[in-house]
């Protein structure tokens, strides 16, 4: 539960304050672009933080990085809550992203340290099921909180969460990376470990698969609000129902992965789930390009894709972390950094091609997932060779 909380803290910090952006802009005397920079800065912090803190945990151990990251996440969240200007807020959001990255990247490395290859699928399936709820619950929780208090209290809640996670790590997360297994040579050697991991085809293939899947997820997040509220005219409450049902599908897929992995290899499940996710997005694109999609059909296609993600993500993480046991932190950093980097690049493409129909979102998702499927096939072939 503590590892799941560490993994879910950053998604909560990403989405929980989104409903407050208009009020935040007015409060800090800035425009929408200035307020949205706080989200961009946070995502940039997550990317940089994972690339630095993952290898660092291979060198100094997991607990110092997790405790330090959780404490700094608390501090930066408090600074956000008290920020007098938008410049202070945006700077603190970068720090919050870097600190929050520790929970994402190191928790995967801890799992790889503590569990063998037979146990990894079940553990990652449970983590995936829990953390899949964070992006859906975050806007709902933030919206409910804003009914009673100002946007500053959202960050106060995040600060409290960071404090609880710091105590949880201190009490329940052991040091899983003993001194004799750590990298030597300081930060230079830690960063070199990422290059060494990336040079291994058996690890690079699942990293690319995850990056393509992450791009599809960000395209989904960027496009669904426009599709269901602006095009299909659903109310915010009904849109939340759509997101919620899709999240349940994702959670169900994650739980199913743990059981399916007892009968099929993670590599095989990765290919199957990638192909299924691609099918859902491609079907939506085809329907929209021919007869025009309706609300139920669009929802069904997206539900198929998002449910397949529940199997896809724990499968690809299982494969990569299992193959990267020589440097679990560097492997996790490469996974997380590429996922968010590709995701941040894919998000603007949906708006760039227009939001008058579901086609741009479906096109970006299906293109990314087609590449992800090819990477999944390459993952299995790399393992066979």
C-alpha positions, 0 to 999 in steps of 0.5 A: 500500500505504501508503494502504491501510494508513492506511485500514485502521489504524482498522478494525484498532484498532476490532476487533482488541481486541474479543476482549480486552474481558472481560480488559481489564475485569477488568484495569482493575477495571471492568464490561463497560459501562466497557470498551465505552465505549472502543469508543464513544469511539474511534468518536466520535473517528473521526467528529470527526476526519474532519470536522475533519482532512479540510477541514484538509488542504485548507488546510494540505496532505495530508502534515502531516495524514497525518504528524501523524495517524500519529504521534499514532496511535502515541502514543495507542496506546502510552498505551492499552497502558500505561493504568493505569485505564479512564478513561485508556484511554477518553480515549486511545481518543478521541485514537486515533480522532481521529488514526486518522481522518486516515488514512481521510479524507486517503488518499481526498483524496490519491487524488483529487489524484493520479488523474483520473476515468478512473483513480479507479475502478481505484484505489479498487477496489484500496484497497477490496479491501485494506481490506475484509480489515481488519475480518475479520482484526482479531478473528482477529489479536487472538484469536491474539495473546491466546493468548500475551500480554495485551490490552496487547500488542494496543495495542503492535502498533497503536503499532508499526503507527502508527510504520511508517505514519508512516515510510511516509508520510514516505518514499512519500506525496508532497504532492499538494495544492500551495499554490496550490490550498489553501483560505485563511482558516484553520480557519473556512474549512476547516469552511465548505468542508464546508457548501459541499460539503453544499449541492451536490446532486450531492455530497450524494446520494452522501454520503447513499447512503454513509451508508445503506450504512455503517448497513447494514454496522454493522447486519451487524457488530452482528447476525452474531455473535448470529445465527450463534453464539447462534441457529444455534449455530455455534462461534467457528471456524465463525463466523469461516469465515462472516465470512471467506467474506463478506470474500472476496466483498466483496474480489472485488466490489471488484476486479470494480468496477475492471474493470466501470467500464471498461464502465459508469459509476460511477453505474450500477454504484452503482445496480446494486450498491445494488439487489443489496445490498438484494435480499440483505437483503430476501430474508433478511427475507422468508424469515425472516418466512414459512418461517423461514431456515436457516443456509445460506440466511441465509449466502447472503443475507448473502453476496450483500449483502456481495459487492455492498458490494464494488462499492457502496462504491468506486463511491459514493466514486469518484462523490463524490470526482470531483464534489468535486474543488474540496475533496477533503478536505472531500468525504472528511470529509463521506463518512466522517463521515456513514458512521460517524455513521449506522453508530453510530446503526444498530448499537443498533437490531439489539439493540433489536428483539431477537436471537432471529432474523435478522429484526431485522438483516435489517429494519435492513439492508434498510431502510437499503439501500432508502434507499441505493438511492433515494439512488443513483438520486438520485445519477445524476439529480443528475449528469444535471441 
